[in-house]
Amino acid sequence: MSLSKNGTITSDCKLTSINDLGLWVLIEDKEYFIPFKDYPGFRESSLDQIFNIRYYPSGQLCWADLDIDIDLKSLSEPESFPLIWKK
């Protein structure tokens, strides 16, 4: 037997705050800060694009409209993931 569609995303994810420094995302019971200085792709985005966020249980945040994916480990252990961003 094969399944014709993917399963649903079961983990809870909410955007809790946005200001001029960045945004905060609550996943299950932990809040993560995403600074605009490290993730400049959010700076010129619309609120609709930023609020269209998905969290995958593999530990991946995804903003499909912006083509931005962030692994939670890079937010909780930033020293292990030097950022190199190119447009």
Biopython code that builds the backbone (N, CA, C, O; Angstrom):
import numpy as np
from Bio.PDB.StructureBuilder import StructureBuilder

atoms = [
    (1, "MET", "N", (0.829, -1.161, 0.000)),
    (1, "MET", "CA", (0.000, 0.000, 0.000)),
    (1, "MET", "C", (0.886, 1.240, 0.000)),
    (1, "MET", "O", (1.867, 1.291, 0.742)),
    (2, "SER", "N", (0.563, 2.231, -0.810)),
    (2, "SER", "CA", (1.324, 3.475, -0.821)),
    (2, "SER", "C", (0.406, 4.641, -0.477)),
    (2, "SER", "O", (-0.790, 4.631, -0.771)),
    (3, "LEU", "N", (0.998, 5.628, 0.145)),
    (3, "LEU", "CA", (0.239, 6.815, 0.516)),
    (3, "LEU", "C", (0.321, 7.841, -0.612)),
    (3, "LEU", "O", (1.371, 8.005, -1.233)),
    (4, "SER", "N", (-0.767, 8.514, -0.869)),
    (4, "SER", "CA", (-0.781, 9.466, -1.967)),
    (4, "SER", "C", (-0.397, 10.878, -1.559)),
    (4, "SER", "O", (-0.130, 11.711, -2.425)),
    (5, "LYS", "N", (-0.361, 11.169, -0.257)),
    (5, "LYS", "CA", (0.062, 12.498, 0.167)),
    (5, "LYS", "C", (0.896, 12.424, 1.432)),
    (5, "LYS", "O", (0.843, 11.441, 2.171)),
    (6, "ASN", "N", (1.666, 13.476, 1.672)),
    (6, "ASN", "CA", (2.537, 13.536, 2.845)),
    (6, "ASN", "C", (1.710, 13.678, 4.112)),
    (6, "ASN", "O", (0.548, 14.083, 4.068)),
    (7, "GLY", "N", (2.323, 13.338, 5.244)),
    (7, "GLY", "CA", (1.669, 13.520, 6.534)),
    (7, "GLY", "C", (1.590, 14.993, 6.898)),
    (7, "GLY", "O", (2.162, 15.843, 6.215)),
    (8, "THR", "N", (0.891, 15.283, 7.961)),
    (8, "THR", "CA", (0.743, 16.667, 8.386)),
    (8, "THR", "C", (1.854, 17.048, 9.346)),
    (8, "THR", "O", (2.473, 16.187, 9.972)),
    (9, "ILE", "N", (2.098, 18.333, 9.455)),
    (9, "ILE", "CA", (3.077, 18.860, 10.382)),
    (9, "ILE", "C", (2.397, 18.951, 11.745)),
    (9, "ILE", "O", (1.352, 19.587, 11.881)),
    (10, "THR", "N", (2.991, 18.314, 12.752)),
    (10, "THR", "CA", (2.312, 18.229, 14.037)),
    (10, "THR", "C", (2.903, 19.145, 15.097)),
    (10, "THR", "O", (2.251, 19.392, 16.112)),
    (11, "SER", "N", (4.098, 19.652, 14.903)),
    (11, "SER", "CA", (4.731, 20.481, 15.910)),
    (11, "SER", "C", (4.197, 21.906, 15.855)),
    (11, "SER", "O", (3.918, 22.443, 14.783)),
    (12, "ASP", "N", (4.061, 22.505, 17.034)),
    (12, "ASP", "CA", (3.524, 23.847, 17.152)),
    (12, "ASP", "C", (4.619, 24.876, 16.939)),
    (12, "ASP", "O", (5.720, 24.747, 17.475)),
    (13, "CYS", "N", (4.309, 25.901, 16.151)),
    (13, "CYS", "CA", (5.250, 26.971, 15.859)),
    (13, "CYS", "C", (4.475, 28.273, 15.727)),
    (13, "CYS", "O", (3.484, 28.341, 14.999)),
    (14, "LYS", "N", (4.933, 29.325, 16.442)),
    (14, "LYS", "CA", (4.267, 30.623, 16.369)),
    (14, "LYS", "C", (5.295, 31.736, 16.311)),
    (14, "LYS", "O", (6.318, 31.695, 16.994)),
    (15, "LEU", "N", (5.012, 32.717, 15.496)),
    (15, "LEU", "CA", (5.786, 33.936, 15.509)),
    (15, "LEU", "C", (5.217, 34.798, 16.632)),
    (15, "LEU", "O", (4.047, 35.176, 16.586)),
    (16, "THR", "N", (6.033, 35.113, 17.642)),
    (16, "THR", "CA", (5.499, 35.802, 18.821)),
    (16, "THR", "C", (5.763, 37.298, 18.835)),
    (16, "THR", "O", (5.017, 38.046, 19.466)),
    (17, "SER", "N", (6.813, 37.753, 18.150)),
    (17, "SER", "CA", (7.139, 39.174, 18.188)),
    (17, "SER", "C", (8.058, 39.546, 17.033)),
    (17, "SER", "O", (8.868, 38.742, 16.572)),
    (18, "ILE", "N", (7.908, 40.795, 16.576)),
    (18, "ILE", "CA", (8.797, 41.362, 15.564)),
    (18, "ILE", "C", (9.093, 42.800, 15.997)),
    (18, "ILE", "O", (8.191, 43.540, 16.390)),
    (19, "ASN", "N", (10.382, 43.185, 15.918)),
    (19, "ASN", "CA", (10.737, 44.578, 16.119)),
    (19, "ASN", "C", (11.856, 44.942, 15.157)),
    (19, "ASN", "O", (12.142, 44.174, 14.239)),
    (20, "ASP", "N", (12.496, 46.087, 15.338)),
    (20, "ASP", "CA", (13.520, 46.511, 14.393)),
    (20, "ASP", "C", (14.811, 45.685, 14.474)),
    (20, "ASP", "O", (15.669, 45.821, 13.602)),
    (21, "LEU", "N", (14.971, 44.841, 15.486)),
    (21, "LEU", "CA", (16.159, 44.001, 15.632)),
    (21, "LEU", "C", (15.995, 42.602, 15.058)),
    (21, "LEU", "O", (16.969, 41.984, 14.630)),
    (22, "GLY", "N", (14.757, 42.101, 15.048)),
    (22, "GLY", "CA", (14.544, 40.746, 14.562)),
    (22, "GLY", "C", (13.178, 40.223, 14.932)),
    (22, "GLY", "O", (12.251, 40.983, 15.212)),
    (23, "LEU", "N", (13.074, 38.916, 14.927)),
    (23, "LEU", "CA", (11.798, 38.284, 15.252)),
    (23, "LEU", "C", (12.012, 37.120, 16.200)),
    (23, "LEU", "O", (13.094, 36.536, 16.268)),
    (24, "TRP", "N", (10.948, 36.797, 16.935)),
    (24, "TRP", "CA", (10.963, 35.703, 17.901)),
    (24, "TRP", "C", (9.964, 34.651, 17.466)),
    (24, "TRP", "O", (8.830, 34.956, 17.097)),
    (25, "VAL", "N", (10.409, 33.402, 17.517)),
    (25, "VAL", "CA", (9.570, 32.269, 17.132)),
    (25, "VAL", "C", (9.478, 31.318, 18.322)),
    (25, "VAL", "O", (10.492, 30.936, 18.905)),
    (26, "LEU", "N", (8.250, 30.944, 18.673)),
    (26, "LEU", "CA", (8.016, 29.989, 19.746)),
    (26, "LEU", "C", (7.742, 28.626, 19.129)),
    (26, "LEU", "O", (6.817, 28.462, 18.334)),
    (27, "ILE", "N", (8.560, 27.655, 19.507)),
    (27, "ILE", "CA", (8.407, 26.289, 19.016)),
    (27, "ILE", "C", (8.259, 25.389, 20.223)),
    (27, "ILE", "O", (9.145, 25.274, 21.069)),
    (28, "GLU", "N", (7.085, 24.748, 20.264)),
    (28, "GLU", "CA", (6.702, 23.943, 21.413)),
    (28, "GLU", "C", (6.814, 24.804, 22.670)),
    (28, "GLU", "O", (5.929, 25.630, 22.895)),
    (29, "ASP", "N", (7.842, 24.663, 23.500)),
    (29, "ASP", "CA", (7.925, 25.482, 24.715)),
    (29, "ASP", "C", (9.207, 26.312, 24.788)),
    (29, "ASP", "O", (9.588, 26.767, 25.867)),
    (30, "LYS", "N", (9.873, 26.512, 23.651)),
    (30, "LYS", "CA", (11.115, 27.276, 23.629)),
    (30, "LYS", "C", (11.034, 28.398, 22.599)),
    (30, "LYS", "O", (10.549, 28.201, 21.484)),
    (31, "GLU", "N", (11.519, 29.585, 22.993)),
    (31, "GLU", "CA", (11.497, 30.728, 22.090)),
    (31, "GLU", "C", (12.890, 30.961, 21.500)),
    (31, "GLU", "O", (13.897, 30.876, 22.204)),
    (32, "TYR", "N", (12.929, 31.254, 20.202)),
    (32, "TYR", "CA", (14.178, 31.496, 19.478)),
    (32, "TYR", "C", (14.153, 32.896, 18.888)),
    (32, "TYR", "O", (13.124, 33.344, 18.384)),
    (33, "PHE", "N", (15.296, 33.592, 18.951)),
    (33, "PHE", "CA", (15.429, 34.920, 18.360)),
    (33, "PHE", "C", (16.155, 34.804, 17.027)),
    (33, "PHE", "O", (17.184, 34.135, 16.925)),
    (34, "ILE", "N", (15.617, 35.455, 16.016)),
    (34, "ILE", "CA", (16.227, 35.478, 14.684)),
    (34, "ILE", "C", (16.562, 36.938, 14.372)),
    (34, "ILE", "O", (15.678, 37.708, 13.996)),
    (35, "PRO", "N", (17.837, 37.325, 14.526)),
    (35, "PRO", "CA", (18.219, 38.720, 14.312)),
    (35, "PRO", "C", (18.297, 39.073, 12.826)),
    (35, "PRO", "O", (18.814, 38.303, 12.016)),
    (36, "PHE", "N", (17.776, 40.248, 12.487)),
    (36, "PHE", "CA", (17.829, 40.700, 11.098)),
    (36, "PHE", "C", (19.264, 40.893, 10.613)),
    (36, "PHE", "O", (19.544, 40.734, 9.424)),
    (37, "LYS", "N", (20.175, 41.234, 11.528)),
    (37, "LYS", "CA", (21.567, 41.428, 11.098)),
    (37, "LYS", "C", (22.183, 40.121, 10.592)),
    (37, "LYS", "O", (23.049, 40.142, 9.717)),
    (38, "ASP", "N", (21.742, 38.997, 11.134)),
    (38, "ASP", "CA", (22.249, 37.694, 10.688)),
    (38, "ASP", "C", (21.406, 37.088, 9.574)),
    (38, "ASP", "O", (21.894, 36.254, 8.811)),
    (39, "TYR", "N", (20.163, 37.494, 9.475)),
    (39, "TYR", "CA", (19.233, 36.959, 8.477)),
    (39, "TYR", "C", (18.558, 38.132, 7.753)),
    (39, "TYR", "O", (17.369, 38.386, 7.949)),
    (40, "PRO", "N", (19.324, 38.847, 6.913)),
    (40, "PRO", "CA", (18.810, 40.063, 6.274)),
    (40, "PRO", "C", (17.678, 39.816, 5.275)),
    (40, "PRO", "O", (17.020, 40.768, 4.856)),
    (41, "GLY", "N", (17.441, 38.590, 4.892)),
    (41, "GLY", "CA", (16.348, 38.282, 3.974)),
    (41, "GLY", "C", (14.983, 38.641, 4.522)),
    (41, "GLY", "O", (14.030, 38.801, 3.759)),
    (42, "PHE", "N", (14.877, 38.769, 5.845)),
    (42, "PHE", "CA", (13.601, 39.141, 6.465)),
    (42, "PHE", "C", (13.368, 40.651, 6.480)),
    (42, "PHE", "O", (12.222, 41.094, 6.558)),
    (43, "ARG", "N", (14.408, 41.427, 6.408)),
    (43, "ARG", "CA", (14.316, 42.869, 6.623)),
    (43, "ARG", "C", (13.357, 43.566, 5.658)),
    (43, "ARG", "O", (12.621, 44.459, 6.077)),
    (44, "GLU", "N", (13.346, 43.192, 4.403)),
    (44, "GLU", "CA", (12.482, 43.842, 3.421)),
    (44, "GLU", "C", (11.261, 43.001, 3.062)),
    (44, "GLU", "O", (10.626, 43.234, 2.033)),
    (45, "SER", "N", (10.939, 42.046, 3.886)),
    (45, "SER", "CA", (9.809, 41.153, 3.631)),
    (45, "SER", "C", (8.523, 41.734, 4.214)),
    (45, "SER", "O", (8.557, 42.533, 5.149)),
    (46, "SER", "N", (7.402, 41.325, 3.652)),
    (46, "SER", "CA", (6.111, 41.754, 4.186)),
    (46, "SER", "C", (5.765, 40.923, 5.425)),
    (46, "SER", "O", (6.320, 39.845, 5.640)),
    (47, "LEU", "N", (4.850, 41.438, 6.225)),
    (47, "LEU", "CA", (4.395, 40.685, 7.396)),
    (47, "LEU", "C", (3.743, 39.371, 6.979)),
    (47, "LEU", "O", (3.936, 38.348, 7.635)),
    (48, "ASP", "N", (2.976, 39.391, 5.898)),
    (48, "ASP", "CA", (2.355, 38.156, 5.417)),
    (48, "ASP", "C", (3.409, 37.104, 5.098)),
    (48, "ASP", "O", (3.228, 35.928, 5.417)),
    (49, "GLN", "N", (4.508, 37.516, 4.472)),
    (49, "GLN", "CA", (5.571, 36.566, 4.148)),
    (49, "GLN", "C", (6.244, 36.032, 5.417)),
    (49, "GLN", "O", (6.539, 34.841, 5.514)),
    (50, "ILE", "N", (6.481, 36.907, 6.373)),
    (50, "ILE", "CA", (7.143, 36.484, 7.611)),
    (50, "ILE", "C", (6.242, 35.561, 8.435)),
    (50, "ILE", "O", (6.718, 34.593, 9.028)),
    (51, "PHE", "N", (4.952, 35.859, 8.468)),
    (51, "PHE", "CA", (4.029, 35.029, 9.251)),
    (51, "PHE", "C", (3.742, 33.683, 8.585)),
    (51, "PHE", "O", (3.199, 32.784, 9.227)),
    (52, "ASN", "N", (4.095, 33.531, 7.324)),
    (52, "ASN", "CA", (3.881, 32.256, 6.628)),
    (52, "ASN", "C", (5.071, 31.335, 6.923)),
    (52, "ASN", "O", (5.934, 31.118, 6.073)),
    (53, "ILE", "N", (5.091, 30.811, 8.125)),
    (53, "ILE", "CA", (6.200, 29.999, 8.615)),
    (53, "ILE", "C", (5.736, 28.562, 8.839)),
    (53, "ILE", "O", (4.606, 28.316, 9.260)),
    (54, "ARG", "N", (6.618, 27.635, 8.555)),
    (54, "ARG", "CA", (6.364, 26.209, 8.824)),
    (54, "ARG", "C", (7.504, 25.658, 9.660)),
    (54, "ARG", "O", (8.662, 26.034, 9.480)),
    (55, "TYR", "N", (7.168, 24.774, 10.565)),
    (55, "TYR", "CA", (8.186, 24.076, 11.345)),
    (55, "TYR", "C", (8.065, 22.591, 11.072)),
    (55, "TYR", "O", (6.992, 22.003, 11.206)),
    (56, "TYR", "N", (9.174, 21.999, 10.691)),
    (56, "TYR", "CA", (9.209, 20.566, 10.428)),
    (56, "TYR", "C", (9.899, 19.868, 11.596)),
    (56, "TYR", "O", (10.916, 20.354, 12.091)),
    (57, "PRO", "N", (9.363, 18.744, 12.037)),
    (57, "PRO", "CA", (9.915, 18.032, 13.199)),
    (57, "PRO", "C", (11.403, 17.676, 13.081)),
    (57, "PRO", "O", (12.040, 17.347, 14.081)),
    (58, "SER", "N", (11.949, 17.741, 11.881)),
    (58, "SER", "CA", (13.380, 17.490, 11.717)),
    (58, "SER", "C", (14.220, 18.629, 12.290)),
    (58, "SER", "O", (15.446, 18.536, 12.338)),
    (59, "GLY", "N", (13.552, 19.718, 12.730)),
    (59, "GLY", "CA", (14.261, 20.845, 13.307)),
    (59, "GLY", "C", (14.457, 21.986, 12.333)),
    (59, "GLY", "O", (15.349, 22.813, 12.517)),
    (60, "GLN", "N", (13.643, 22.042, 11.310)),
    (60, "GLN", "CA", (13.788, 23.025, 10.252)),
    (60, "GLN", "C", (12.631, 24.027, 10.256)),
    (60, "GLN", "O", (11.463, 23.637, 10.258)),
    (61, "LEU", "N", (12.970, 25.328, 10.255)),
    (61, "LEU", "CA", (11.990, 26.381, 10.029)),
    (61, "LEU", "C", (12.031, 26.741, 8.555)),
    (61, "LEU", "O", (13.106, 26.798, 7.957)),
    (62, "CYS", "N", (10.877, 26.982, 7.971)),
    (62, "CYS", "CA", (10.828, 27.240, 6.536)),
    (62, "CYS", "C", (9.868, 28.381, 6.229)),
    (62, "CYS", "O", (8.719, 28.379, 6.672)),
    (63, "TRP", "N", (10.349, 29.345, 5.472)),
    (63, "TRP", "CA", (9.534, 30.416, 4.920)),
    (63, "TRP", "C", (9.562, 30.241, 3.407)),
    (63, "TRP", "O", (10.443, 30.783, 2.740)),
    (64, "ALA", "N", (8.626, 29.504, 2.867)),
    (64, "ALA", "CA", (8.619, 29.166, 1.442)),
    (64, "ALA", "C", (8.519, 30.417, 0.565)),
    (64, "ALA", "O", (9.177, 30.501, -0.472)),
    (65, "ASP", "N", (7.694, 31.394, 0.979)),
    (65, "ASP", "CA", (7.537, 32.618, 0.187)),
    (65, "ASP", "C", (8.842, 33.394, 0.053)),
    (65, "ASP", "O", (9.045, 34.106, -0.931)),
    (66, "LEU", "N", (9.720, 33.259, 1.034)),
    (66, "LEU", "CA", (10.981, 33.996, 1.048)),
    (66, "LEU", "C", (12.176, 33.148, 0.646)),
    (66, "LEU", "O", (13.283, 33.667, 0.508)),
    (67, "ASP", "N", (11.972, 31.863, 0.458)),
    (67, "ASP", "CA", (13.047, 30.919, 0.168)),
    (67, "ASP", "C", (14.109, 30.955, 1.274)),
    (67, "ASP", "O", (15.310, 30.984, 1.006)),
    (68, "ILE", "N", (13.630, 30.953, 2.528)),
    (68, "ILE", "CA", (14.514, 30.960, 3.696)),
    (68, "ILE", "C", (14.223, 29.718, 4.535)),
    (68, "ILE", "O", (13.076, 29.446, 4.889)),
    (69, "ASP", "N", (15.279, 28.973, 4.843)),
    (69, "ASP", "CA", (15.197, 27.816, 5.729)),
    (69, "ASP", "C", (16.246, 27.998, 6.820)),
    (69, "ASP", "O", (17.390, 28.353, 6.538)),
    (70, "ILE", "N", (15.852, 27.752, 8.064)),
    (70, "ILE", "CA", (16.778, 27.875, 9.180)),
    (70, "ILE", "C", (16.681, 26.624, 10.041)),
    (70, "ILE", "O", (15.592, 26.223, 10.453)),
    (71, "ASP", "N", (17.819, 26.020, 10.306)),
    (71, "ASP", "CA", (17.882, 24.873, 11.205)),
    (71, "ASP", "C", (17.915, 25.397, 12.643)),
    (71, "ASP", "O", (18.663, 26.328, 12.945)),
    (72, "LEU", "N", (17.119, 24.811, 13.520)),
    (72, "LEU", "CA", (17.062, 25.272, 14.910)),
    (72, "LEU", "C", (18.416, 25.201, 15.610)),
    (72, "LEU", "O", (18.703, 26.019, 16.484)),
    (73, "LYS", "N", (19.236, 24.248, 15.242)),
    (73, "LYS", "CA", (20.555, 24.149, 15.863)),
    (73, "LYS", "C", (21.375, 25.405, 15.599)),
    (73, "LYS", "O", (22.173, 25.808, 16.445)),
    (74, "SER", "N", (21.188, 26.029, 14.436)),
    (74, "SER", "CA", (21.945, 27.246, 14.138)),
    (74, "SER", "C", (21.485, 28.411, 15.000)),
    (74, "SER", "O", (22.239, 29.366, 15.190)),
    (75, "LEU", "N", (20.256, 28.357, 15.531)),
    (75, "LEU", "CA", (19.765, 29.394, 16.434)),
    (75, "LEU", "C", (20.150, 29.115, 17.881)),
    (75, "LEU", "O", (20.433, 30.045, 18.636)),
    (76, "SER", "N", (20.165, 27.854, 18.273)),
    (76, "SER", "CA", (20.500, 27.506, 19.658)),
    (76, "SER", "C", (22.010, 27.365, 19.873)),
    (76, "SER", "O", (22.482, 27.493, 21.003)),
    (77, "GLU", "N", (22.771, 27.104, 18.808)),
    (77, "GLU", "CA", (24.228, 26.961, 18.892)),
    (77, "GLU", "C", (24.890, 27.784, 17.786)),
    (77, "GLU", "O", (25.582, 27.210, 16.946)),
    (78, "PRO", "N", (24.705, 29.103, 17.753)),
    (78, "PRO", "CA", (25.203, 29.907, 16.633)),
    (78, "PRO", "C", (26.720, 29.839, 16.444)),
    (78, "PRO", "O", (27.210, 29.995, 15.325)),
    (79, "GLU", "N", (27.462, 29.610, 17.520)),
    (79, "GLU", "CA", (28.914, 29.527, 17.399)),
    (79, "GLU", "C", (29.363, 28.330, 16.554)),
    (79, "GLU", "O", (30.480, 28.332, 16.036)),
    (80, "SER", "N", (28.524, 27.323, 16.410)),
    (80, "SER", "CA", (28.850, 26.136, 15.613)),
    (80, "SER", "C", (28.486, 26.306, 14.137)),
    (80, "SER", "O", (28.817, 25.458, 13.308)),
    (81, "PHE", "N", (27.802, 27.408, 13.814)),
    (81, "PHE", "CA", (27.330, 27.619, 12.453)),
    (81, "PHE", "C", (27.650, 29.038, 11.998)),
    (81, "PHE", "O", (26.794, 29.920, 12.073)),
    (82, "PRO", "N", (28.887, 29.270, 11.523)),
    (82, "PRO", "CA", (29.214, 30.615, 11.042)),
    (82, "PRO", "C", (28.326, 30.953, 9.848)),
    (82, "PRO", "O", (28.123, 30.134, 8.952)),
    (83, "LEU", "N", (27.803, 32.177, 9.856)),
    (83, "LEU", "CA", (26.872, 32.586, 8.814)),
    (83, "LEU", "C", (27.606, 33.194, 7.622)),
    (83, "LEU", "O", (28.457, 34.072, 7.772)),
    (84, "ILE", "N", (27.257, 32.709, 6.445)),
    (84, "ILE", "CA", (27.753, 33.287, 5.203)),
    (84, "ILE", "C", (26.535, 33.442, 4.323)),
    (84, "ILE", "O", (26.018, 32.462, 3.787)),
    (85, "TRP", "N", (26.066, 34.688, 4.171)),
    (85, "TRP", "CA", (24.844, 34.950, 3.425)),
    (85, "TRP", "C", (25.180, 35.668, 2.141)),
    (85, "TRP", "O", (25.951, 36.628, 2.140)),
    (86, "LYS", "N", (24.600, 35.204, 1.043)),
    (86, "LYS", "CA", (24.772, 35.855, -0.252)),
    (86, "LYS", "C", (23.416, 35.978, -0.902)),
    (86, "LYS", "O", (22.594, 35.064, -0.831)),
    (87, "LYS", "N", (23.186, 37.108, -1.533)),
    (87, "LYS", "CA", (21.933, 37.333, -2.228)),
    (87, "LYS", "C", (21.982, 36.727, -3.610)),
    (87, "LYS", "O", (21.007, 36.814, -4.357)),
]
sb = StructureBuilder()
sb.init_structure("model")
sb.init_model(0)
sb.init_chain("A")
sb.init_seg("    ")
for serial, (resi, resn, name, xyz) in enumerate(atoms, 1):
    if name == "N":
        sb.init_residue(resn, " ", resi, " ")
    sb.init_atom(name, np.array(xyz, "f"), 0.0, 1.0, " ", f" {name:<3s}", serial, name[0])
structure = sb.get_structure()
